[in-house]
Amino acid sequence: CLRRGVRLRHVVPAEALRHSPVSRYLREIAATGAEIRTADVSEHLLVYDRRAALIRLDPEDGTRGALLAHEEGLVSHSVALFEKIWADSAELPGVADEPLSEDAPTLSEMERRVLRSLVSVGKDEAGARQLGISVRTYRRHVADLMRALGAASRAQAALLARDFGWL
């Protein structure tokens, strides 16, 4: 998209820069023209050409689906929210400003068990049953892992965990 002249602006959670693979990727796309900023945000919001917005149904669990809105009112409110987040966010530090961290965060034993379950079972119910915890608790652990990794999806979380040598 960037090669075709599409403008791409992306706000990522500030903690994403602590994870080398994510940080390298963000710097790579920034070098090709993407505008990247960081903020302490939990919103996951995509807006396309100010005509469509993709909004998570459950802010804590991206696997539960999203609403694709074309309605002018919803899209304009989504754009306004994004612009506010963008204005309050910080520029992506340059490579010289902030060296990449090669240290992966550490995991608790429960986080390791949840991560192994996440990649080996298909449904949250099965993962929760495997670990002997409630589905709600399991989903909270998954959301916490995704947030810690700076991952937007469970698949991305698995890939990042593999990059850290956790899997």
Disulfide bonds with the S-S distance in Angstrom:
none
